[in-house]
């Protein structure tokens, strides 16, 4: 019953048997008689709907009948501002069945067992729930109670359910709008900044998490770019490389087609969009390919990186296919492509290489999945931190991501050949 919550709070505060002790002021500083036993009995037997028929109310009902000469019956009329037990039981159940909150675990087992009344400290639980989320419509009676007596213990998230002088303490208020007050929940129940020092530590931690997110994105991008560049460095038995080129080149254009220097030929290979741009002549391959001839360099660019690659000049055959130029020992390399390769004199574009179930591809798929798992986890942690709605934490999130992008962004999108491979694709000496 609601009045029993008051009795527990009075006992925990040290108000004494007659309720006149100094501890009564901890329950309510506006009502000096709040801990009076007769006042609490009057609350149950006179004000609490349906409770007057209980056996314990027999003596009170006999003593305090209408027109009674007992002065305490009029001077201690009960706690007028406390909602009835029926109302509190109904509102707490509505709240806890709508969402799981701290405090609901006290009362839910009774309702789960099919009981109408919860076997818990109803008013204390009601105060905890409404203090945490005062905007809930079920808290209208709590607001009315606290408006009538703002000093009441149950209006400040503290009651007598757990015993002791302080009673049970509610968690921070959960606000659905930007605020600056302390304390507040941050990601975990145990992470509750309550002082400015706690807030400063939380700010640094969230800022660092934003930096970590940008750093890991950069490392992942470079890792995958190098994987594809290395995979493209295929070697023939003679030591001269075979490099992938776009399988279908728009209009059959190749080197020497009259397309301006640097103009791109777009293609999509294995789900990766590539831009192949003709550039100037690269230095001769040293010791890798026979003849030591110079070959032209193309740039294959992706969202993560770009790599210079060495190719043999292309010519268009009578059938419209692109073929390698005549001559011995051609040396070619590319990056991030599985399209067909060409080799020596007169060779045609080969079919796309390999199967989807190649071990190196499967390992890269696994690495990609793990990387995305970690990045998604950090991203959602940052999102939830921002959704704490604390202004300082919100700026910690966006500052961490912004500064991280500034520090690591250039490395994520930088271009160049894969480390350890020359422009000829024959490996660095």
C-alpha positions in Angstrom: 0.0 0.0 0.0 1.1 3.6 -0.6 1.0 4.5 3.0 3.2 1.6 3.9 5.9 3.1 1.7 5.7 6.2 3.9 6.0 4.0 7.0 9.1 2.3 5.6 10.7 5.6 4.7 10.0 7.0 8.3 11.5 3.9 9.9 14.6 4.2 7.7 15.0 7.9 8.4 15.0 7.4 12.2 11.8 9.2 12.9 11.2 7.1 16.0 8.2 5.0 17.1 5.9 8.1 17.5 7.2 9.7 14.3 8.4 12.8 16.1 12.1 12.3 15.6 14.4 14.5 13.6 14.4 12.0 10.8 10.8 12.8 9.9 12.1 15.9 8.1 13.9 13.7 5.7 10.6 12.2 4.5 8.9 15.6 4.3 10.0 19.0 5.6 6.6 20.5 4.9 4.5 18.0 6.9 5.8 17.5 10.5 3.2 14.8 11.1 4.0 12.7 8.1 5.6 9.9 10.3 2.9 9.9 12.9 1.5 6.3 13.1 -2.1 7.5 13.5 -1.7 9.7 10.5 -0.5 6.8 8.5 -3.4 4.6 9.7 -5.8 7.4 8.8 -4.3 7.4 5.3 -5.0 3.7 4.9 -8.4 3.4 6.6 -9.9 6.8 5.6 -8.3 7.9 2.4 -7.2 4.8 0.6 -10.1 3.6 -1.6 -11.4 0.1 -0.6 -9.0 -0.3 2.3 -11.3 0.7 5.1 -12.8 -2.8 5.2 -9.6 -4.4 6.2 -9.6 -6.0 9.7 -6.8 -3.7 10.8 -9.0 -0.6 10.3 -11.8 -1.8 12.6 -10.5 0.0 15.7 -9.7 3.2 13.8 -13.2 3.2 12.2 -14.8 2.8 15.6 -12.8 5.6 17.2 -12.9 8.1 14.4 -16.5 7.9 13.3 -18.2 11.0 12.1 -18.5 13.5 15.0 -15.8 11.8 17.1 -14.6 13.7 20.1 -11.1 12.3 19.8 -8.9 15.3 18.8 -6.4 13.2 16.8 -9.1 12.1 14.4 -9.3 15.7 13.2 -5.7 16.9 13.7 -4.3 13.8 11.9 -6.6 13.3 8.9 -4.1 11.3 6.9 -1.8 12.1 4.0 -4.1 13.9 1.6 -1.6 14.3 -1.2 -0.5 10.7 -1.7 -2.3 8.8 -4.5 -4.3 5.8 -3.5 -2.7 2.3 -3.6 -5.0 1.3 -6.4 -3.8 4.2 -8.5 -0.2 3.6 -7.8 -0.5 -0.1 -8.5 -2.1 0.6 -11.8 0.4 3.2 -13.0 3.5 1.2 -12.0 2.2 -1.8 -13.9 1.4 0.3 -17.0 5.0 1.7 -16.9 6.7 -1.6 -16.4 4.7 -3.5 -19.0 5.4 -0.7 -21.5 9.2 -0.7 -20.9 11.7 -2.3 -18.6 13.2 0.2 -16.2 15.2 0.0 -13.0 12.8 -0.7 -10.2 10.3 -2.8 -12.2 12.0 -6.0 -11.1 10.6 -5.4 -7.7 6.9 -5.6 -8.7 6.8 -7.6 -12.0 7.1 -11.1 -10.4 3.8 -10.6 -8.7 2.0 -9.6 -11.9 3.7 -12.4 -13.8 2.3 -14.8 -11.2 -1.2 -13.6 -12.0 -1.7 -11.4 -9.0 -3.7 -8.2 -9.1 -1.6 -6.4 -6.5 2.2 -6.2 -6.6 4.0 -7.4 -3.5 6.5 -4.5 -3.5 7.0 -1.0 -2.2 4.6 0.6 -4.6 5.0 4.3 -3.8 8.8 4.0 -3.6 8.9 2.3 -7.0 6.5 4.8 -8.5 8.8 7.6 -7.4 11.9 5.9 -8.8 10.3 5.4 -12.2 8.8 8.8 -12.5 11.9 10.6 -11.3 13.9 8.8 -14.0 11.4 9.6 -16.8 9.0 12.3 -15.6 7.5 12.9 -19.1 5.7 9.6 -19.0 1.9 10.0 -19.1 1.5 7.5 -16.2 3.3 10.0 -13.9 0.5 12.5 -13.8 -0.4 11.5 -10.2 3.2 11.6 -9.2 3.4 15.2 -10.5 0.3 16.2 -8.6 1.7 14.7 -5.4 5.0 16.5 -5.8 3.3 19.7 -6.6 1.4 19.6 -3.4 4.5 18.7 -1.3 7.8 19.3 -3.3 9.8 18.2 -0.2 8.4 14.7 -0.2 11.1 12.1 -0.3 9.4 10.2 -3.2 9.7 13.2 -5.4 13.5 13.1 -5.5 14.0 9.5 -6.5 14.7 8.3 -2.9 12.6 6.2 -0.7 12.8 3.6 2.0 12.6 0.3 0.1 16.3 -0.5 0.6 16.5 0.6 4.1 19.1 2.8 5.7 19.0 6.6 6.2 19.2 7.4 2.5 16.7 4.8 1.2 16.9 3.7 -2.4 18.4 6.2 -4.9 17.1 6.6 -8.4 19.3 6.7 -11.4 19.8 9.9 -13.5 16.8 11.5 -15.2 16.5 10.2 -18.8 15.9 13.2 -21.1 15.0 13.1 -24.8 16.4 16.5 -25.6 19.8 18.3 -25.4 20.8 19.2 -21.9 23.9 20.1 -19.8 23.1 18.9 -16.3 24.7 16.1 -14.4 24.4 13.2 -13.8 23.4 11.2 -16.8 23.8 7.7 -18.2 26.5 7.2 -20.9 26.3 3.9 -22.8 26.3 1.7 -19.7 24.5 1.7 -16.4 27.7 1.9 -14.5 29.1 4.8 -16.6 27.3 7.7 -15.0 29.2 11.0 -14.9 28.2 12.9 -11.8 30.9 15.5 -11.5 32.7 17.8 -13.9 35.8 15.6 -13.6 33.8 12.6 -14.6 32.4 14.5 -17.5 35.9 15.6 -18.7 37.1 12.0 -18.6 34.0 10.8 -20.5 34.6 13.6 -23.1 38.2 12.4 -23.7 37.1 8.8 -23.9 34.4 9.5 -26.6 36.7 11.8 -28.5 39.4 9.0 -28.6 36.7 6.6 -29.8 36.0 8.9 -32.7 39.7 9.1 -33.5 40.0 5.3 -33.4 37.0 4.9 -35.8 38.7 7.1 -38.4 42.1 5.4 -37.9 40.7 1.9 -38.3 38.8 3.0 -41.5 42.0 4.3 -42.9 44.0 1.1 -42.0 41.3 -1.1 -43.5 41.2 0.8 -46.8 44.9 0.6 -47.2 45.0 -3.1 -46.3 42.5 -4.0 -48.9 44.1 -1.8 -51.5 47.5 -3.5 -50.9 45.9 -6.9 -51.0 44.4 -6.4 -54.5 47.7 -4.8 -55.7 49.7 -7.7 -54.5 47.2 -10.2 -55.9 47.4 -8.6 -59.3 51.2 -9.2 -59.3 51.1 -12.5 -61.1 54.3 -14.1 -62.4 54.8 -16.3 -65.3 57.2 -19.2 -65.3 59.8 -17.1 -67.2 59.7 -14.4 -64.5 57.9 -11.9 -66.7 54.6 -10.8 -65.2 51.1 -11.2 -66.5 48.9 -8.3 -65.4 45.1 -7.9 -65.6 43.5 -5.3 -67.8 39.9 -4.2 -68.3 38.1 -7.2 -69.9 35.9 -4.9 -72.0 37.3 -1.5 -73.1 34.7 0.9 -74.4 34.7 1.1 -78.1 37.7 -1.2 -78.4 40.1 1.6 -77.7 43.6 0.8 -76.5 46.9 2.6 -76.4 47.5 4.6 -79.5 43.8 4.9 -80.3 43.9 8.7 -80.5 42.3 9.1 -77.0 44.0 12.1 -75.3 46.7 11.3 -72.8 45.3 10.9 -69.3 41.7 10.3 -70.5 40.0 7.5 -68.5 38.5 4.3 -69.8 35.9 3.2 -67.2 35.2 -0.4 -66.5 33.7 -2.4 -63.6 35.5 -5.6 -62.6 34.4 -8.0 -60.0 32.1 -5.4 -58.4 35.0 -2.8 -58.2 34.7 0.3 -60.4 38.0 1.1 -62.1 39.3 4.0 -64.1 42.2 3.3 -66.4 44.0 6.4 -67.5 46.9 6.3 -70.1 49.9 8.2 -68.8 53.5 8.7 -69.9 56.1 6.1 -70.5 57.6 4.4 -67.5 61.3 3.5 -67.1 62.5 0.3 -68.5 62.1 -2.9 -66.5 65.4 -3.8 -65.0 66.3 -7.5 -65.2 62.8 -8.7 -65.0 61.7 -8.9 -68.6 63.8 -9.7 -71.6 64.7 -6.9 -73.9 64.5 -4.2 -71.2 61.9 -2.2 -73.3 59.9 0.6 -71.9 56.2 0.1 -71.5 53.4 2.4 -70.9 51.9 3.0 -67.4 48.2 3.2 -66.6 46.7 4.3 -63.4 44.0 2.1 -61.9 42.1 4.1 -59.3 39.6 2.9 -56.7 37.8 4.6 -53.8 40.7 3.6 -51.5 43.9 4.0 -53.5 45.5 4.3 -56.9 48.4 2.3 -58.2 50.6 2.9 -61.2 50.9 -0.2 -63.4 53.1 -1.1 -66.4 51.4 -2.5 -69.5 52.4 -3.4 -73.0 51.0 -1.3 -75.8 47.6 -2.5 -77.1 46.5 -2.8 -80.7 43.1 -3.5 -82.2 42.9 -6.6 -84.3 40.7 -7.2 -87.3 38.1 -8.8 -85.0 37.9 -5.8 -82.8 39.7 -7.5 -79.9 42.5 -5.8 -78.0 45.8 -7.7 -78.3 49.3 -7.2 -77.1 51.9 -5.7 -79.4 54.5 -7.9 -81.1 57.8 -8.3 -79.4 59.4 -10.5 -76.8 58.9 -10.7 -73.1 56.1 -8.2 -72.2 55.9 -7.1 -68.6 52.7 -5.9 -67.2 51.2 -5.3 -63.7 47.9 -3.8 -62.4 46.0 -3.5 -59.1 42.7 -4.5 -57.8 41.4 -6.3 -60.8 40.6 -9.9 -61.8 40.1 -9.2 -65.5 41.9 -11.1 -68.2 45.7 -10.8 -68.7 47.8 -10.7 -71.8 51.4 -11.8 -72.3 53.7 -12.0 -75.3 53.3 -11.4 -79.0 49.9 -11.8 -80.4 48.2 -13.0 -77.2 44.5 -12.1 -76.8 42.8 -10.9 -73.7 42.4 -14.0 -71.4 39.3 -14.9 -69.5 38.7 -13.7 -66.0 41.1 -15.5 -63.7 40.2 -17.9 -61.0 37.2 -19.0 -59.0 35.2 -17.2 -56.4 36.4 -19.8 -53.8 40.1 -19.1 -54.1 41.7 -19.3 -50.6 43.2 -15.8 -50.8 39.9 -14.3 -51.7 38.1 -16.2 -48.9 40.6 -15.0 -46.4 40.2 -11.4 -47.6 36.4 -11.8 -47.3 36.9 -13.0 -43.8 39.1 -10.1 -43.0 36.7 -7.7 -44.6 33.8 -9.1 -42.5 35.8 -8.8 -39.2 36.8 -5.3 -40.1 33.2 -4.3 -40.9 32.0 -5.9 -37.6 34.5 -3.9 -35.6 33.8 -0.6 -37.5 30.1 -1.0 -37.2 30.3 -1.7 -33.5 32.4 1.5 -32.9 30.1 3.5 -35.2 27.0 2.4 -33.2 28.7 3.2 -29.9 29.4 6.7 -31.1 25.8 7.0 -32.3 24.4 5.9 -28.9 26.8 8.2 -27.1 25.5 11.1 -29.1 22.0 9.9 -28.3 22.7 10.5 -24.6 21.7 14.0 -25.6 24.3 15.6 -23.4 25.8 18.6 -25.2 29.4 17.9 -24.2 29.3 14.3 -25.3 27.6 15.2 -28.6 30.5 17.6 -29.4 33.0 14.9 -28.3 31.6 12.5 -30.9 31.7 14.9 -33.9 35.0 16.4 -32.8 36.6 13.0 -32.6 35.4 12.0 -36.0 36.3 15.3 -37.6 39.8 15.5 -36.1 40.3 11.8 -37.0 39.4 12.5 -40.6 41.7 15.4 -40.7 44.6 13.4 -39.3 44.1 10.1 -41.2 42.0 11.0 -44.3 45.0 11.7 -46.6 46.4 8.3 -45.8 43.1 6.6 -46.5 42.8 8.1 -50.0 46.5 8.4 -50.9 47.8 6.9 -54.2 50.9 5.1 -55.2 52.2 1.6 -56.0 51.9 -1.2 -53.5 54.8 -1.4 -51.2 57.4 -3.9 -52.4 56.5 -3.8 -56.1 58.1 -1.7 -58.8 56.2 0.0 -61.6 57.1 -2.9 -63.7 55.3 -5.3 -61.3 58.4 -7.5 -61.2 59.0 -6.9 -57.5 61.5 -4.5 -56.0 65.1 -5.5 -55.9 
